[in-house]
Amino acid sequence: MNSEVFTSIVRVKSDPKHRVVSVKSTAPIDKTLWKELSKVISRLYVSTPINIGDTICKNILNTGIDIICTKKITR
């Protein structure tokens, strides 16, 4: 199995200074799922303020793995 930690960005809603925030998976995910993960994450928006480690999506694609924020954004 070819697994790595998945990293991406999620759009930030209603914050003119920040358009996106970086995110990552809490555990390695098989690379065959990355295309589906990208589709799911592209539909997500987050609101500020947000902290490092905040959960963006729980149990993504029923993998048992969460997607968390990797950057702090204050209002």
C-alpha positions, 0 to 999 in steps of 0.5 A: 500500500502506498500511503502518505499524509495528504495535504491541501488547501480549503477556502476561507469564507468572508475574510478578505485578507485570507482566501485559503488555509492549509490542511492535512490528514491526521494519518497517512491515506492511500494515494488511490483515494487522493483524487476523491479527497480533493473533490470533497475538500474542494467543496469545503469552506471554513470561517475565521478565526481558526487554529492549528489542529482544528478539525475541518472534516471528520472521518473523511470518505469513511477512512477514520481519518480527519482533516485538520488545519495547519495554520492559525488565522485570526479575525 
